[in-house]
């Protein structure tokens, strides 16, 4: 019976290590997801600022280049 107990404890240890790896992978995935979303938000804010500036220039009566319209 000692071998059966050793096998059971080995299986429990393997299950716990797999659980820890899964938790680490989920945390890593969540951090990556948040980093991508932060980058997208920054890029959209930059684009919004650029468009607002172009709108201000246009409202002042200045001519915009074709690629700025």
CHARMM-style PDB file with segment names, atoms N, HN, CA, C and O in Angstrom:
ATOM      1  N   UNK     1       0.799  -1.214   0.000  1.00  0.00      PROA
ATOM      2  CA  UNK     1       0.000   0.000   0.000  1.00  0.00      PROA
ATOM      3  C   UNK     1       0.838   1.273   0.000  1.00  0.00      PROA
ATOM      4  O   UNK     1       0.343   2.299  -0.466  1.00  0.00      PROA
ATOM      5  N   UNK     2       2.049   1.273   0.482  1.00  0.00      PROA
ATOM      6  HN  UNK     2       2.451   0.440   0.861  1.00  0.00      PROA
ATOM      7  CA  UNK     2       2.807   2.513   0.450  1.00  0.00      PROA
ATOM      8  C   UNK     2       2.989   3.052  -0.968  1.00  0.00      PROA
ATOM      9  O   UNK     2       3.038   4.267  -1.157  1.00  0.00      PROA
ATOM     10  N   UNK     3       3.090   2.179  -1.961  1.00  0.00      PROA
ATOM     11  HN  UNK     3       3.050   1.191  -1.808  1.00  0.00      PROA
ATOM     12  CA  UNK     3       3.242   2.665  -3.332  1.00  0.00      PROA
ATOM     13  C   UNK     3       1.975   3.356  -3.805  1.00  0.00      PROA
ATOM     14  O   UNK     3       2.060   4.350  -4.527  1.00  0.00      PROA
ATOM     15  N   UNK     4       0.826   2.875  -3.431  1.00  0.00      PROA
ATOM     16  HN  UNK     4       0.757   2.068  -2.845  1.00  0.00      PROA
ATOM     17  CA  UNK     4      -0.429   3.512  -3.822  1.00  0.00      PROA
ATOM     18  C   UNK     4      -0.519   4.901  -3.200  1.00  0.00      PROA
ATOM     19  O   UNK     4      -0.965   5.850  -3.845  1.00  0.00      PROA
ATOM     20  N   UNK     5      -0.097   5.014  -1.956  1.00  0.00      PROA
ATOM     21  HN  UNK     5       0.265   4.243  -1.432  1.00  0.00      PROA
ATOM     22  CA  UNK     5      -0.115   6.313  -1.282  1.00  0.00      PROA
ATOM     23  C   UNK     5       0.866   7.265  -1.961  1.00  0.00      PROA
ATOM     24  O   UNK     5       0.571   8.447  -2.136  1.00  0.00      PROA
ATOM     25  N   UNK     6       2.022   6.753  -2.339  1.00  0.00      PROA
ATOM     26  HN  UNK     6       2.262   5.792  -2.197  1.00  0.00      PROA
ATOM     27  CA  UNK     6       3.010   7.587  -3.021  1.00  0.00      PROA
ATOM     28  C   UNK     6       2.483   8.056  -4.381  1.00  0.00      PROA
ATOM     29  O   UNK     6       2.681   9.204  -4.777  1.00  0.00      PROA
ATOM     30  N   UNK     7       1.809   7.142  -5.085  1.00  0.00      PROA
ATOM     31  HN  UNK     7       1.648   6.209  -4.763  1.00  0.00      PROA
ATOM     32  CA  UNK     7       1.245   7.518  -6.385  1.00  0.00      PROA
ATOM     33  C   UNK     7       0.160   8.572  -6.221  1.00  0.00      PROA
ATOM     34  O   UNK     7       0.083   9.509  -7.016  1.00  0.00      PROA
ATOM     35  N   UNK     8      -0.682   8.430  -5.194  1.00  0.00      PROA
ATOM     36  HN  UNK     8      -0.619   7.669  -4.548  1.00  0.00      PROA
ATOM     37  CA  UNK     8      -1.734   9.407  -4.947  1.00  0.00      PROA
ATOM     38  C   UNK     8      -1.138  10.771  -4.616  1.00  0.00      PROA
ATOM     39  O   UNK     8      -1.591  11.790  -5.138  1.00  0.00      PROA
ATOM     40  N   UNK     9      -0.128  10.794  -3.755  1.00  0.00      PROA
ATOM     41  HN  UNK     9       0.240   9.966  -3.331  1.00  0.00      PROA
ATOM     42  CA  UNK     9       0.483  12.069  -3.390  1.00  0.00      PROA
ATOM     43  C   UNK     9       1.215  12.668  -4.589  1.00  0.00      PROA
ATOM     44  O   UNK     9       1.266  13.888  -4.741  1.00  0.00      PROA
ATOM     45  N   UNK    10       1.778  11.819  -5.434  1.00  0.00      PROA
ATOM     46  HN  UNK    10       1.737  10.827  -5.311  1.00  0.00      PROA
ATOM     47  CA  UNK    10       2.433  12.301  -6.648  1.00  0.00      PROA
ATOM     48  C   UNK    10       1.415  12.925  -7.596  1.00  0.00      PROA
ATOM     49  O   UNK    10       1.669  13.968  -8.198  1.00  0.00      PROA
ATOM     50  N   UNK    11       0.268  12.280  -7.721  1.00  0.00      PROA
ATOM     51  HN  UNK    11       0.061  11.432  -7.232  1.00  0.00      PROA
ATOM     52  CA  UNK    11      -0.783  12.822  -8.582  1.00  0.00      PROA
ATOM     53  C   UNK    11      -1.315  14.149  -8.044  1.00  0.00      PROA
ATOM     54  O   UNK    11      -1.601  15.072  -8.807  1.00  0.00      PROA
ATOM     55  N   UNK    12      -1.443  14.230  -6.731  1.00  0.00      PROA
ATOM     56  HN  UNK    12      -1.211  13.481  -6.111  1.00  0.00      PROA
ATOM     57  CA  UNK    12      -1.906  15.471  -6.106  1.00  0.00      PROA
ATOM     58  C   UNK    12      -0.879  16.574  -6.348  1.00  0.00      PROA
ATOM     59  O   UNK    12      -1.248  17.704  -6.669  1.00  0.00      PROA
ATOM     60  N   UNK    13       0.401  16.256  -6.197  1.00  0.00      PROA
ATOM     61  HN  UNK    13       0.700  15.339  -5.936  1.00  0.00      PROA
ATOM     62  CA  UNK    13       1.458  17.240  -6.420  1.00  0.00      PROA
ATOM     63  C   UNK    13       1.458  17.704  -7.871  1.00  0.00      PROA
ATOM     64  O   UNK    13       1.614  18.895  -8.142  1.00  0.00      PROA
ATOM     65  N   UNK    14       1.286  16.779  -8.800  1.00  0.00      PROA
ATOM     66  HN  UNK    14       1.159  15.811  -8.580  1.00  0.00      PROA
ATOM     67  CA  UNK    14       1.227  17.147 -10.215  1.00  0.00      PROA
ATOM     68  C   UNK    14       0.021  18.029 -10.503  1.00  0.00      PROA
ATOM     69  O   UNK    14       0.126  19.001 -11.253  1.00  0.00      PROA
ATOM     70  N   UNK    15      -1.106  17.703  -9.922  1.00  0.00      PROA
ATOM     71  HN  UNK    15      -1.191  16.914  -9.313  1.00  0.00      PROA
ATOM     72  CA  UNK    15      -2.321  18.494 -10.123  1.00  0.00      PROA
ATOM     73  C   UNK    15      -2.124  19.907  -9.584  1.00  0.00      PROA
ATOM     74  O   UNK    15      -2.535  20.879 -10.218  1.00  0.00      PROA
ATOM     75  N   UNK    16      -1.493  20.023  -8.408  1.00  0.00      PROA
ATOM     76  HN  UNK    16      -1.159  19.234  -7.893  1.00  0.00      PROA
ATOM     77  CA  UNK    16      -1.252  21.349  -7.827  1.00  0.00      PROA
ATOM     78  C   UNK    16      -0.283  22.157  -8.682  1.00  0.00      PROA
ATOM     79  O   UNK    16      -0.489  23.354  -8.885  1.00  0.00      PROA
ATOM     80  N   UNK    17       0.768  21.517  -9.184  1.00  0.00      PROA
ATOM     81  HN  UNK    17       0.935  20.545  -9.019  1.00  0.00      PROA
ATOM     82  CA  UNK    17       1.714  22.258 -10.018  1.00  0.00      PROA
ATOM     83  C   UNK    17       1.060  22.685 -11.326  1.00  0.00      PROA
ATOM     84  O   UNK    17       1.335  23.777 -11.824  1.00  0.00      PROA
ATOM     85  N   UNK    18       0.200  21.844 -11.887  1.00  0.00      PROA
ATOM     86  HN  UNK    18      -0.023  20.957 -11.482  1.00  0.00      PROA
ATOM     87  CA  UNK    18      -0.531  22.221 -13.101  1.00  0.00      PROA
ATOM     88  C   UNK    18      -1.477  23.386 -12.827  1.00  0.00      PROA
ATOM     89  O   UNK    18      -1.629  24.279 -13.660  1.00  0.00      PROA
ATOM     90  N   UNK    19      -2.108  23.372 -11.660  1.00  0.00      PROA
ATOM     91  HN  UNK    19      -1.984  22.646 -10.983  1.00  0.00      PROA
ATOM     92  CA  UNK    19      -3.003  24.461 -11.282  1.00  0.00      PROA
ATOM     93  C   UNK    19      -2.228  25.762 -11.160  1.00  0.00      PROA
ATOM     94  O   UNK    19      -2.689  26.806 -11.622  1.00  0.00      PROA
ATOM     95  N   UNK    20      -1.048  25.707 -10.537  1.00  0.00      PROA
ATOM     96  HN  UNK    20      -0.674  24.859 -10.161  1.00  0.00      PROA
ATOM     97  CA  UNK    20      -0.224  26.907 -10.402  1.00  0.00      PROA
ATOM     98  C   UNK    20       0.200  27.422 -11.769  1.00  0.00      PROA
ATOM     99  O   UNK    20       0.179  28.631 -12.003  1.00  0.00      PROA
ATOM    100  N   UNK    21       0.584  26.531 -12.677  1.00  0.00      PROA
ATOM    101  HN  UNK    21       0.601  25.550 -12.488  1.00  0.00      PROA
ATOM    102  CA  UNK    21       0.970  26.951 -14.024  1.00  0.00      PROA
ATOM    103  C   UNK    21      -0.200  27.593 -14.750  1.00  0.00      PROA
ATOM    104  O   UNK    21      -0.035  28.595 -15.445  1.00  0.00      PROA
ATOM    105  N   UNK    22      -1.377  27.014 -14.588  1.00  0.00      PROA
ATOM    106  HN  UNK    22      -1.511  26.200 -14.023  1.00  0.00      PROA
ATOM    107  CA  UNK    22      -2.566  27.572 -15.234  1.00  0.00      PROA
ATOM    108  C   UNK    22      -2.857  28.959 -14.688  1.00  0.00      PROA
ATOM    109  O   UNK    22      -3.180  29.869 -15.451  1.00  0.00      PROA
ATOM    110  N   UNK    23      -2.749  29.132 -13.379  1.00  0.00      PROA
ATOM    111  HN  UNK    23      -2.487  28.393 -12.758  1.00  0.00      PROA
ATOM    112  CA  UNK    23      -2.988  30.441 -12.770  1.00  0.00      PROA
ATOM    113  C   UNK    23      -1.972  31.455 -13.275  1.00  0.00      PROA
ATOM    114  O   UNK    23      -2.327  32.599 -13.560  1.00  0.00      PROA
ATOM    115  N   UNK    24      -0.698  31.042 -13.389  1.00  0.00      PROA
ATOM    116  HN  UNK    24      -0.410  30.113 -13.157  1.00  0.00      PROA
ATOM    117  CA  UNK    24       0.334  31.943 -13.885  1.00  0.00      PROA
ATOM    118  C   UNK    24       0.063  32.303 -15.341  1.00  0.00      PROA
ATOM    119  O   UNK    24       0.225  33.458 -15.733  1.00  0.00      PROA
ATOM    120  N   UNK    25      -0.345  31.333 -16.138  1.00  0.00      PROA
ATOM    121  HN  UNK    25      -0.477  30.395 -15.820  1.00  0.00      PROA
ATOM    122  CA  UNK    25      -0.646  31.610 -17.539  1.00  0.00      PROA
ATOM    123  C   UNK    25      -1.831  32.549 -17.674  1.00  0.00      PROA
ATOM    124  O   UNK    25      -1.822  33.444 -18.519  1.00  0.00      PROA
ATOM    125  N   UNK    26      -2.847  32.355 -16.851  1.00  0.00      PROA
ATOM    126  HN  UNK    26      -2.855  31.628 -16.164  1.00  0.00      PROA
ATOM    127  CA  UNK    26      -4.016  33.236 -16.888  1.00  0.00      PROA
ATOM    128  C   UNK    26      -3.630  34.645 -16.482  1.00  0.00      PROA
ATOM    129  O   UNK    26      -4.088  35.614 -17.087  1.00  0.00      PROA
ATOM    130  N   UNK    27      -2.787  34.769 -15.457  1.00  0.00      PROA
ATOM    131  HN  UNK    27      -2.415  33.982 -14.965  1.00  0.00      PROA
ATOM    132  CA  UNK    27      -2.347  36.091 -15.014  1.00  0.00      PROA
ATOM    133  C   UNK    27      -1.518  36.760 -16.106  1.00  0.00      PROA
ATOM    134  O   UNK    27      -1.680  37.950 -16.378  1.00  0.00      PROA
ATOM    135  N   UNK    28      -0.640  35.995 -16.722  1.00  0.00      PROA
ATOM    136  HN  UNK    28      -0.508  35.029 -16.501  1.00  0.00      PROA
ATOM    137  CA  UNK    28       0.188  36.524 -17.798  1.00  0.00      PROA
ATOM    138  C   UNK    28      -0.677  36.952 -18.978  1.00  0.00      PROA
ATOM    139  O   UNK    28      -0.447  38.003 -19.576  1.00  0.00      PROA
ATOM    140  N   UNK    29      -1.653  36.149 -19.303  1.00  0.00      PROA
ATOM    141  HN  UNK    29      -1.840  35.295 -18.817  1.00  0.00      PROA
ATOM    142  CA  UNK    29      -2.571  36.472 -20.392  1.00  0.00      PROA
ATOM    143  C   UNK    29      -3.354  37.743 -20.075  1.00  0.00      PROA
ATOM    144  O   UNK    29      -3.536  38.597 -20.943  1.00  0.00      PROA
ATOM    145  N   UNK    30      -3.810  37.866 -18.847  1.00  0.00      PROA
ATOM    146  HN  UNK    30      -3.662  37.172 -18.141  1.00  0.00      PROA
ATOM    147  CA  UNK    30      -4.560  39.054 -18.435  1.00  0.00      PROA
ATOM    148  C   UNK    30      -3.681  40.299 -18.525  1.00  0.00      PROA
ATOM    149  O   UNK    30      -4.132  41.348 -18.983  1.00  0.00      PROA
ATOM    150  N   UNK    31      -2.434  40.184 -18.091  1.00  0.00      PROA
ATOM    151  HN  UNK    31      -2.067  39.332 -17.720  1.00  0.00      PROA
ATOM    152  CA  UNK    31      -1.516  41.334 -18.166  1.00  0.00      PROA
ATOM    153  C   UNK    31      -1.254  41.728 -19.618  1.00  0.00      PROA
ATOM    154  O   UNK    31      -1.199  42.914 -19.942  1.00  0.00      PROA
ATOM    155  N   UNK    32      -1.094  40.746 -20.476  1.00  0.00      PROA
ATOM    156  HN  UNK    32      -1.139  39.783 -20.213  1.00  0.00      PROA
ATOM    157  CA  UNK    32      -0.870  41.027 -21.895  1.00  0.00      PROA
ATOM    158  C   UNK    32      -2.087  41.711 -22.500  1.00  0.00      PROA
ATOM    159  O   UNK    32      -1.956  42.669 -23.262  1.00  0.00      PROA
ATOM    160  N   UNK    33      -3.259  41.220 -22.161  1.00  0.00      PROA
ATOM    161  HN  UNK    33      -3.365  40.442 -21.542  1.00  0.00      PROA
ATOM    162  CA  UNK    33      -4.496  41.806 -22.655  1.00  0.00      PROA
ATOM    163  C   UNK    33      -4.618  43.258 -22.214  1.00  0.00      PROA
ATOM    164  O   UNK    33      -4.972  44.120 -23.019  1.00  0.00      PROA
ATOM    165  N   UNK    34      -4.331  43.537 -20.958  1.00  0.00      PROA
ATOM    166  HN  UNK    34      -4.044  42.837 -20.304  1.00  0.00      PROA
ATOM    167  CA  UNK    34      -4.413  44.900 -20.434  1.00  0.00      PROA
ATOM    168  C   UNK    34      -3.398  45.796 -21.130  1.00  0.00      PROA
ATOM    169  O   UNK    34      -3.705  46.948 -21.437  1.00  0.00      PROA
ATOM    170  N   UNK    35      -2.196  45.289 -21.383  1.00  0.00      PROA
ATOM    171  HN  UNK    35      -1.947  44.354 -21.133  1.00  0.00      PROA
ATOM    172  CA  UNK    35      -1.173  46.075 -22.069  1.00  0.00      PROA
ATOM    173  C   UNK    35      -1.621  46.444 -23.483  1.00  0.00      PROA
ATOM    174  O   UNK    35      -1.410  47.572 -23.927  1.00  0.00      PROA
ATOM    175  N   UNK    36      -2.235  45.500 -24.185  1.00  0.00      PROA
ATOM    176  HN  UNK    36      -2.406  44.583 -23.824  1.00  0.00      PROA
ATOM    177  CA  UNK    36      -2.719  45.775 -25.548  1.00  0.00      PROA
ATOM    178  C   UNK    36      -3.825  46.823 -25.513  1.00  0.00      PROA
ATOM    179  O   UNK    36      -3.833  47.741 -26.332  1.00  0.00      PROA
ATOM    180  N   UNK    37      -4.747  46.695 -24.581  1.00  0.00      PROA
ATOM    181  HN  UNK    37      -4.740  45.949 -23.915  1.00  0.00      PROA
ATOM    182  CA  UNK    37      -5.850  47.657 -24.469  1.00  0.00      PROA
ATOM    183  C   UNK    37      -5.311  49.042 -24.126  1.00  0.00      PROA
ATOM    184  O   UNK    37      -5.776  50.035 -24.686  1.00  0.00      PROA
ATOM    185  N   UNK    38      -4.338  49.127 -23.215  1.00  0.00      PROA
ATOM    186  HN  UNK    38      -3.961  48.320 -22.760  1.00  0.00      PROA
ATOM    187  CA  UNK    38      -3.726  50.421 -22.877  1.00  0.00      PROA
ATOM    188  C   UNK    38      -3.096  51.066 -24.107  1.00  0.00      PROA
ATOM    189  O   UNK    38      -3.246  52.267 -24.329  1.00  0.00      PROA
ATOM    190  N   UNK    39      -2.394  50.271 -24.902  1.00  0.00      PROA
ATOM    191  HN  UNK    39      -2.271  49.296 -24.722  1.00  0.00      PROA
ATOM    192  CA  UNK    39      -1.761  50.799 -26.110  1.00  0.00      PROA
ATOM    193  C   UNK    39      -2.812  51.304 -27.096  1.00  0.00      PROA
ATOM    194  O   UNK    39      -2.638  52.356 -27.710  1.00  0.00      PROA
ATOM    195  N   UNK    40      -3.902  50.553 -27.245  1.00  0.00      PROA
ATOM    196  HN  UNK    40      -4.044  49.698 -26.746  1.00  0.00      PROA
ATOM    197  CA  UNK    40      -4.979  50.977 -28.147  1.00  0.00      PROA
ATOM    198  C   UNK    40      -5.589  52.292 -27.674  1.00  0.00      PROA
ATOM    199  O   UNK    40      -5.877  53.170 -28.487  1.00  0.00      PROA
ATOM    200  N   UNK    41      -5.787  52.431 -26.376  1.00  0.00      PROA
ATOM    201  HN  UNK    41      -5.553  51.717 -25.715  1.00  0.00      PROA
ATOM    202  CA  UNK    41      -6.354  53.666 -25.821  1.00  0.00      PROA
ATOM    203  C   UNK    41      -5.425  54.842 -26.087  1.00  0.00      PROA
ATOM    204  O   UNK    41      -5.878  55.911 -26.494  1.00  0.00      PROA
ATOM    205  N   UNK    42      -4.127  54.651 -25.858  1.00  0.00      PROA
ATOM    206  HN  UNK    42      -3.759  53.782 -25.527  1.00  0.00      PROA
ATOM    207  CA  UNK    42      -3.149  55.719 -26.123  1.00  0.00      PROA
ATOM    208  C   UNK    42      -3.187  56.134 -27.593  1.00  0.00      PROA
ATOM    209  O   UNK    42      -3.200  57.325 -27.905  1.00  0.00      PROA
ATOM    210  N   UNK    43      -3.206  55.159 -28.486  1.00  0.00      PROA
ATOM    211  HN  UNK    43      -3.196  54.191 -28.233  1.00  0.00      PROA
ATOM    212  CA  UNK    43      -3.229  55.465 -29.913  1.00  0.00      PROA
ATOM    213  C   UNK    43      -4.501  56.207 -30.308  1.00  0.00      PROA
ATOM    214  O   UNK    43      -4.450  57.145 -31.104  1.00  0.00      PROA
ATOM    215  N   UNK    44      -5.636  55.797 -29.759  1.00  0.00      PROA
ATOM    216  HN  UNK    44      -5.677  55.035 -29.113  1.00  0.00      PROA
ATOM    217  CA  UNK    44      -6.891  56.483 -30.067  1.00  0.00      PROA
ATOM    218  C   UNK    44      -6.890  57.913 -29.524  1.00  0.00      PROA
ATOM    219  O   UNK    44      -7.413  58.823 -30.167  1.00  0.00      PROA
ATOM    220  N   UNK    45      -6.311  58.107 -28.359  1.00  0.00      PROA
ATOM    221  HN  UNK    45      -5.886  57.367 -27.837  1.00  0.00      PROA
ATOM    222  CA  UNK    45      -6.217  59.467 -27.793  1.00  0.00      PROA
ATOM    223  C   UNK    45      -5.337  60.357 -28.664  1.00  0.00      PROA
ATOM    224  O   UNK    45      -5.661  61.523 -28.890  1.00  0.00      PROA
ATOM    225  N   UNK    46      -4.226  59.811 -29.151  1.00  0.00      PROA
ATOM    226  HN  UNK    46      -3.963  58.864 -28.967  1.00  0.00      PROA
ATOM    227  CA  UNK    46      -3.353  60.575 -30.049  1.00  0.00      PROA
ATOM    228  C   UNK    46      -4.090  60.942 -31.329  1.00  0.00      PROA
ATOM    229  O   UNK    46      -4.003  62.076 -31.801  1.00  0.00      PROA
ATOM    230  N   UNK    47      -4.819  59.974 -31.889  1.00  0.00      PROA
ATOM    231  HN  UNK    47      -4.889  59.053 -31.505  1.00  0.00      PROA
ATOM    232  CA  UNK    47      -5.575  60.222 -33.113  1.00  0.00      PROA
ATOM    233  C   UNK    47      -6.645  61.282 -32.882  1.00  0.00      PROA
ATOM    234  O   UNK    47      -6.855  62.152 -33.727  1.00  0.00      PROA
ATOM    235  N   UNK    48      -7.318  61.209 -31.741  1.00  0.00      PROA
ATOM    236  HN  UNK    48      -7.147  60.502 -31.054  1.00  0.00      PROA
ATOM    237  CA  UNK    48      -8.359  62.186 -31.417  1.00  0.00      PROA
ATOM    238  C   UNK    48      -7.763  63.586 -31.313  1.00  0.00      PROA
ATOM    239  O   UNK    48      -8.333  64.546 -31.833  1.00  0.00      PROA
ATOM    240  N   UNK    49      -6.617  63.704 -30.644  1.00  0.00      PROA
ATOM    241  HN  UNK    49      -6.154  62.924 -30.222  1.00  0.00      PROA
ATOM    242  CA  UNK    49      -5.952  64.997 -30.497  1.00  0.00      PROA
ATOM    243  C   UNK    49      -5.562  65.559 -31.861  1.00  0.00      PROA
ATOM    244  O   UNK    49      -5.755  66.744 -32.129  1.00  0.00      PROA
ATOM    245  N   UNK    50      -5.015  64.707 -32.714  1.00  0.00      PROA
ATOM    246  HN  UNK    50      -4.858  63.744 -32.496  1.00  0.00      PROA
ATOM    247  CA  UNK    50      -4.618  65.143 -34.054  1.00  0.00      PROA
ATOM    248  C   UNK    50      -5.823  65.637 -34.844  1.00  0.00      PROA
ATOM    249  O   UNK    50      -5.750  66.672 -35.506  1.00  0.00      PROA
ATOM    250  N   UNK    51      -6.936  64.900 -34.778  1.00  0.00      PROA
ATOM    251  HN  UNK    51      -6.995  64.060 -34.240  1.00  0.00      PROA
ATOM    252  CA  UNK    51      -8.136  65.308 -35.499  1.00  0.00      PROA
ATOM    253  C   UNK    51      -8.713  66.603 -34.942  1.00  0.00      PROA
ATOM    254  O   UNK    51      -9.197  67.441 -35.703  1.00  0.00      PROA
ATOM    255  N   UNK    52      -8.667  66.775 -33.631  1.00  0.00      PROA
ATOM    256  HN  UNK    52      -8.274  66.094 -33.013  1.00  0.00      PROA
ATOM    257  CA  UNK    52      -9.145  68.015 -33.019  1.00  0.00      PROA
ATOM    258  C   UNK    52      -8.305  69.197 -33.477  1.00  0.00      PROA
ATOM    259  O   UNK    52      -8.837  70.270 -33.759  1.00  0.00      PROA
ATOM    260  N   UNK    53      -6.981  68.999 -33.552  1.00  0.00      PROA
ATOM    261  HN  UNK    53      -6.548  68.127 -33.323  1.00  0.00      PROA
ATOM    262  CA  UNK    53      -6.092  70.072 -34.016  1.00  0.00      PROA
ATOM    263  C   UNK    53      -6.361  70.415 -35.479  1.00  0.00      PROA
ATOM    264  O   UNK    53      -6.371  71.587 -35.856  1.00  0.00      PROA
ATOM    265  N   UNK    54      -6.580  69.383 -36.304  1.00  0.00      PROA
ATOM    266  HN  UNK    54      -6.571  68.431 -35.997  1.00  0.00      PROA
ATOM    267  CA  UNK    54      -6.891  69.643 -37.705  1.00  0.00      PROA
ATOM    268  C   UNK    54      -8.223  70.373 -37.846  1.00  0.00      PROA
ATOM    269  O   UNK    54      -8.363  71.247 -38.703  1.00  0.00      PROA
ATOM    270  N   UNK    55      -9.183  70.030 -37.030  1.00  0.00      PROA
ATOM    271  HN  UNK    55      -9.070  69.320 -36.335  1.00  0.00      PROA
ATOM    272  CA  UNK    55     -10.491  70.703 -37.048  1.00  0.00      PROA
ATOM    273  C   UNK    55     -10.330  72.169 -36.654  1.00  0.00      PROA
ATOM    274  O   UNK    55     -10.955  73.049 -37.246  1.00  0.00      PROA
ATOM    275  N   UNK    56      -9.490  72.426 -35.652  1.00  0.00      PROA
ATOM    276  HN  UNK    56      -8.983  71.711 -35.171  1.00  0.00      PROA
ATOM    277  CA  UNK    56      -9.246  73.799 -35.207  1.00  0.00      PROA
ATOM    278  C   UNK    56      -8.599  74.609 -36.334  1.00  0.00      PROA
ATOM    279  O   UNK    56      -8.983  75.754 -36.574  1.00  0.00      PROA
ATOM    280  N   UNK    57      -7.623  74.021 -37.023  1.00  0.00      PROA
ATOM    281  HN  UNK    57      -7.311  73.091 -36.829  1.00  0.00      PROA
ATOM    282  CA  UNK    57      -6.956  74.697 -38.138  1.00  0.00      PROA
ATOM    283  C   UNK    57      -7.958  74.998 -39.248  1.00  0.00      PROA
ATOM    284  O   UNK    57      -7.951  76.081 -39.832  1.00  0.00      PROA
ATOM    285  N   UNK    58      -8.816  74.023 -39.528  1.00  0.00      PROA
ATOM    286  HN  UNK    58      -8.821  73.143 -39.053  1.00  0.00      PROA
ATOM    287  CA  UNK    58      -9.824  74.210 -40.571  1.00  0.00      PROA
ATOM    288  C   UNK    58     -10.826  75.290 -40.182  1.00  0.00      PROA
ATOM    289  O   UNK    58     -11.248  76.078 -41.028  1.00  0.00      PROA
ATOM    290  N   UNK    59     -11.209  75.331 -38.908  1.00  0.00      PROA
ATOM    291  HN  UNK    59     -10.866  74.691 -38.220  1.00  0.00      PROA
ATOM    292  CA  UNK    59     -12.157  76.333 -38.438  1.00  0.00      PROA
ATOM    293  C   UNK    59     -11.565  77.746 -38.495  1.00  0.00      PROA
ATOM    294  O   UNK    59     -12.294  78.728 -38.637  1.00  0.00      PROA
ATOM    295  N   UNK    60     -10.237  77.835 -38.384  1.00  0.00      PROA
ATOM    296  HN  UNK    60      -9.644  77.037 -38.270  1.00  0.00      PROA
ATOM    297  CA  UNK    60      -9.572  79.138 -38.481  1.00  0.00      PROA
ATOM    298  C   UNK    60      -9.513  79.632 -39.920  1.00  0.00      PROA
ATOM    299  O   UNK    60      -9.091  80.759 -40.176  1.00  0.00      PROA
ATOM    300  N   UNK    61      -9.934  78.792 -40.855  1.00  0.00      PROA
ATOM    301  HN  UNK    61     -10.277  77.876 -40.647  1.00  0.00      PROA
ATOM    302  CA  UNK    61      -9.988  79.188 -42.247  1.00  0.00      PROA
ATOM    303  C   UNK    61      -8.759  78.808 -43.046  1.00  0.00      PROA
ATOM    304  O   UNK    61      -8.660  79.146 -44.225  1.00  0.00      PROA
ATOM    305  N   UNK    62      -7.844  78.129 -42.441  1.00  0.00      PROA
ATOM    306  HN  UNK    62      -7.924  77.854 -41.483  1.00  0.00      PROA
ATOM    307  CA  UNK    62      -6.646  77.721 -43.161  1.00  0.00      PROA
ATOM    308  C   UNK    62      -6.960  76.506 -44.029  1.00  0.00      PROA
ATOM    309  O   UNK    62      -7.813  75.686 -43.688  1.00  0.00      PROA
ATOM    310  N   UNK    63      -6.265  76.406 -45.142  1.00  0.00      PROA
ATOM    311  HN  UNK    63      -5.572  77.072 -45.418  1.00  0.00      PROA
ATOM    312  CA  UNK    63      -6.468  75.302 -46.079  1.00  0.00      PROA
ATOM    313  C   UNK    63      -5.694  74.074 -45.610  1.00  0.00      PROA
ATOM    314  O   UNK    63      -4.517  74.166 -45.261  1.00  0.00      PROA
ATOM    315  N   UNK    64      -6.361  72.938 -45.607  1.00  0.00      PROA
ATOM    316  HN  UNK    64      -7.316  72.864 -45.891  1.00  0.00      PROA
ATOM    317  CA  UNK    64      -5.713  71.679 -45.247  1.00  0.00      PROA
ATOM    318  C   UNK    64      -5.220  70.988 -46.506  1.00  0.00      PROA
ATOM    319  O   UNK    64      -5.803  71.145 -47.579  1.00  0.00      PROA
ATOM    320  N   UNK    65      -4.153  70.230 -46.374  1.00  0.00      PROA
ATOM    321  HN  UNK    65      -3.680  70.103 -45.502  1.00  0.00      PROA
ATOM    322  CA  UNK    65      -3.685  69.396 -47.488  1.00  0.00      PROA
ATOM    323  C   UNK    65      -4.715  68.317 -47.778  1.00  0.00      PROA
ATOM    324  O   UNK    65      -5.569  68.024 -46.941  1.00  0.00      PROA
ATOM    325  N   UNK    66      -4.634  67.730 -48.957  1.00  0.00      PROA
ATOM    326  HN  UNK    66      -3.940  67.968 -49.637  1.00  0.00      PROA
ATOM    327  CA  UNK    66      -5.600  66.696 -49.355  1.00  0.00      PROA
ATOM    328  C   UNK    66      -5.561  65.520 -48.384  1.00  0.00      PROA
ATOM    329  O   UNK    66      -6.607  64.965 -48.046  1.00  0.00      PROA
ATOM    330  N   UNK    67      -4.380  65.136 -47.938  1.00  0.00      PROA
ATOM    331  HN  UNK    67      -3.530  65.587 -48.213  1.00  0.00      PROA
ATOM    332  CA  UNK    67      -4.278  63.980 -47.027  1.00  0.00      PROA
ATOM    333  C   UNK    67      -4.723  64.307 -45.603  1.00  0.00      PROA
ATOM    334  O   UNK    67      -4.895  63.404 -44.784  1.00  0.00      PROA
ATOM    335  N   UNK    68      -4.910  65.601 -45.303  1.00  0.00      PROA
ATOM    336  HN  UNK    68      -4.770  66.335 -45.968  1.00  0.00      PROA
ATOM    337  CA  UNK    68      -5.372  65.989 -43.975  1.00  0.00      PROA
ATOM    338  C   UNK    68      -6.899  66.081 -43.895  1.00  0.00      PROA
ATOM    339  O   UNK    68      -7.463  66.188 -42.806  1.00  0.00      PROA
ATOM    340  N   UNK    69      -7.553  66.039 -45.040  1.00  0.00      PROA
ATOM    341  HN  UNK    69      -7.095  65.953 -45.924  1.00  0.00      PROA
ATOM    342  CA  UNK    69      -9.011  66.198 -45.044  1.00  0.00      PROA
ATOM    343  C   UNK    69      -9.700  64.924 -44.687  1.00  0.00      PROA
ATOM    344  OT1 UNK    69     -10.929  64.879 -44.643  1.00  0.00      PROA
TER     345      UNK     69
END
